[in-house]
Amino acid sequence: LYAFQDDLDLDSLRELVARAKGNNPNSIVVALGAGDVPALIVGVGTNLIASEVNAKSILQLLISKHGGKGGGKPEMTQGSVPAGADIKAILASIPNLISDLK
């Protein structure tokens, strides 16, 4: 699941990811919010973490080409990209990135 919300602050994006991830141990959730500094939150379920898929690696794949930075825990991480980053390109890359992880 991935979502783009241009009207949510960082705390609201975190809550969105936590709720969407819920108790699903096989979930990958990516939320991107556009603001002065576009923010990304990635959440990953426990089964996927056990199979070595984690939120930190997904976040780095999403933001590394766009000059972004971030970090966190294997189950949830956050990052940002510079203002003016190509948000559409980041969004477009999510489905392929997720399918390549499987």
Secondary structure by P-SEA (a helix, b strand, c coil): cbbbbccccaaaaaaaaaaaacccccbbbbbbbbccbbbbbbbbcaaaaaacccaaaaaaaacccccccccccccccccccccccaaaaaaaaaaaaaaaac
